[in-house]
Amino acid sequence: MSEKPARTPPRLLQVVRSQPIAPHLQRITLGGENLRGFPLQSQGAHIKIFLPRAHQQQPQLPQLTAQGIQWPPAAERPITRTYSVRAYRPDSNELDVEFVLHGEGEESGPAAHWAANAQVGDYLGIAGPGGPDPLLAAADWHLLAGDMTALPAIAALLETLPANARGCVFIETDLAANELKLIHPANMHIQWLVREPQRERLVEAIKQVAPPRGVSSISAFIAGENLAVVSIRDYLRASYGLTKKNLYAIPYWRRGQDEETYHQERHRIMDEVY
Ligand SMILES: Cc1cc2nc3c(=O)[nH]c(=O)nc-3n(C[C@H](O)[C@H](O)[C@H](O)COP(=O)(O)OP(=O)(O)OC[C@H]3O[C@@H](n4cnc5c(N)ncnc54)[C@H](O)[C@@H]3O)c2cc1C
């Protein structure tokens, strides 16, 4: 029996590079001695990020103690968000995280604002990786769908699927110029959808596909805005009888609510039994 690895304390990292890979997506590459030993098989996994407060150069990280996690006092406590591992390269000891640059001014959020302005040498804390393992169960046919926040995890998953994997991938974006060239198995068909506020384009697209004849198992990865994820999850449960074993459906964010406000509701949705 394999032993559960000991929890790793949060790591304080520094920005090594920042590059726009699409108009609304900024790849931040992090590095530093504290990154050494980061788990290798973590493509697409969740990480918590810890942002410094306005008066800080570095975020003050929570500590792992024998009594559990100890947070700094409220005024020093880092702003916490959840992101995905796009890639970790042990040879160069570099971690890529891709941030959607959403909204402007008051419409933006601390994480998007931080990423848009990140400079080489800036500090960011991370904890993890975590989340379900695997993120996408092995199956004859796969369905992957999400918006730009899910794209880093989807792109990472596509790179790890076996060459003979089959399925459909739908990615919704606000702007056609955000479409990226993805590396993927030949029979994973990619379709980009430009968002139309009055339509549920991801849900519509999923309803229009069906598994090819002879498929005996299906698995799905669905992530992004709350409404789309919950609708697709309910459709896949009803139509294909998918359960938590073969259906990852996690709302990553909710329109009009910041992470702190939405956090509890997300956990309620994630805890639903199916
Ligand atoms: C497991 C997991 C993995 C995730 N991985 C990634 C990832 O790899 N890359 C990534 O960019 N995001 C990812 N997210 C989503 C990200 O955590 C949220 O978008 C988060 O709210 C961004 O924080 P913020 O400080 O920028 O905005 P917040 O302060 O949380 O929100 C401010 C305002 O912006 C709105 N908002 C938040 N996100 C968006 C958006 N994408 N588009 C439009 N409006 C938005 C909110 O509704 C709110 O009104 C992930 C979330 C989870 C749970």
PDBQT file of the ligand as one rigid body, heavy atoms in Angstrom, charges set to zero:
ROOT
HETATM    1  C1  LIG A 301      -9.857  24.368  -9.564  1.00  0.00    +0.000 C 
HETATM    2  C2  LIG A 301      -9.798  25.723 -10.265  1.00  0.00    +0.000 A 
HETATM    3  C3  LIG A 301      -8.840  25.932 -11.246  1.00  0.00    +0.000 A 
HETATM    4  C4  LIG A 301      -8.773  27.179 -11.908  1.00  0.00    +0.000 A 
HETATM    5  N1  LIG A 301      -7.811  27.383 -12.860  1.00  0.00    +0.000 NA
HETATM    6  C5  LIG A 301      -7.705  28.591 -13.472  1.00  0.00    +0.000 A 
HETATM    7  C6  LIG A 301      -6.653  28.850 -14.424  1.00  0.00    +0.000 A 
HETATM    8  O1  LIG A 301      -5.775  28.028 -14.671  1.00  0.00    +0.000 OA
HETATM    9  N2  LIG A 301      -6.628  30.081 -15.018  1.00  0.00    +0.000 N 
HETATM   10  C7  LIG A 301      -7.576  31.059 -14.734  1.00  0.00    +0.000 A 
HETATM   11  O2  LIG A 301      -7.506  32.156 -15.300  1.00  0.00    +0.000 OA
HETATM   12  N3  LIG A 301      -8.556  30.834 -13.827  1.00  0.00    +0.000 NA
HETATM   13  C8  LIG A 301      -8.629  29.647 -13.191  1.00  0.00    +0.000 A 
HETATM   14  N4  LIG A 301      -9.624  29.424 -12.260  1.00  0.00    +0.000 N 
HETATM   15  C9  LIG A 301     -10.643  30.470 -12.069  1.00  0.00    +0.000 C 
HETATM   16  C10 LIG A 301     -10.171  31.606 -11.150  1.00  0.00    +0.000 C 
HETATM   17  O3  LIG A 301      -9.869  31.065  -9.867  1.00  0.00    +0.000 OA
HETATM   18  C11 LIG A 301     -11.302  32.651 -11.031  1.00  0.00    +0.000 C 
HETATM   19  O4  LIG A 301     -11.576  33.208 -12.286  1.00  0.00    +0.000 OA
HETATM   20  C12 LIG A 301     -11.000  33.726 -10.005  1.00  0.00    +0.000 C 
HETATM   21  O5  LIG A 301     -12.226  34.308  -9.615  1.00  0.00    +0.000 OA
HETATM   22  C13 LIG A 301     -10.081  34.824 -10.527  1.00  0.00    +0.000 C 
HETATM   23  O6  LIG A 301      -9.753  35.665  -9.459  1.00  0.00    +0.000 OA
HETATM   24  P1  LIG A 301      -9.680  37.260  -9.599  1.00  0.00    +0.000 P 
HETATM   25  O7  LIG A 301      -9.008  37.756  -8.367  1.00  0.00    +0.000 OA
HETATM   26  O8  LIG A 301      -9.078  37.615 -10.915  1.00  0.00    +0.000 OA
HETATM   27  O9  LIG A 301     -11.212  37.716  -9.635  1.00  0.00    +0.000 OA
HETATM   28  P2  LIG A 301     -12.250  37.746  -8.380  1.00  0.00    +0.000 P 
HETATM   29  O10 LIG A 301     -11.841  38.762  -7.375  1.00  0.00    +0.000 OA
HETATM   30  O11 LIG A 301     -12.481  36.364  -7.883  1.00  0.00    +0.000 OA
HETATM   31  O12 LIG A 301     -13.582  38.252  -9.117  1.00  0.00    +0.000 OA
HETATM   32  C14 LIG A 301     -13.798  39.629  -9.465  1.00  0.00    +0.000 C 
HETATM   33  C15 LIG A 301     -14.912  39.727 -10.514  1.00  0.00    +0.000 C 
HETATM   34  O13 LIG A 301     -14.461  39.140 -11.723  1.00  0.00    +0.000 OA
HETATM   35  C16 LIG A 301     -15.352  38.119 -12.167  1.00  0.00    +0.000 C 
HETATM   36  N5  LIG A 301     -14.545  37.053 -12.792  1.00  0.00    +0.000 N 
HETATM   37  C17 LIG A 301     -13.727  36.142 -12.207  1.00  0.00    +0.000 A 
HETATM   38  N6  LIG A 301     -13.147  35.343 -13.128  1.00  0.00    +0.000 NA
HETATM   39  C18 LIG A 301     -13.629  35.766 -14.333  1.00  0.00    +0.000 A 
HETATM   40  C19 LIG A 301     -13.408  35.359 -15.673  1.00  0.00    +0.000 A 
HETATM   41  N7  LIG A 301     -12.574  34.348 -15.993  1.00  0.00    +0.000 N 
HETATM   42  N8  LIG A 301     -14.048  36.028 -16.664  1.00  0.00    +0.000 NA
HETATM   43  C20 LIG A 301     -14.899  37.058 -16.399  1.00  0.00    +0.000 A 
HETATM   44  N9  LIG A 301     -15.133  37.505 -15.130  1.00  0.00    +0.000 NA
HETATM   45  C21 LIG A 301     -14.509  36.865 -14.122  1.00  0.00    +0.000 A 
HETATM   46  C22 LIG A 301     -16.079  37.652 -10.913  1.00  0.00    +0.000 C 
HETATM   47  O14 LIG A 301     -17.340  37.091 -11.222  1.00  0.00    +0.000 OA
HETATM   48  C23 LIG A 301     -16.170  38.947 -10.117  1.00  0.00    +0.000 C 
HETATM   49  O15 LIG A 301     -17.295  39.690 -10.544  1.00  0.00    +0.000 OA
HETATM   50  C24 LIG A 301      -9.697  28.210 -11.575  1.00  0.00    +0.000 A 
HETATM   51  C25 LIG A 301     -10.636  27.985 -10.555  1.00  0.00    +0.000 A 
HETATM   52  C26 LIG A 301     -10.684  26.752  -9.910  1.00  0.00    +0.000 A 
HETATM   53  C27 LIG A 301     -11.710  26.536  -8.810  1.00  0.00    +0.000 C 
ENDROOT
TORSDOF 0
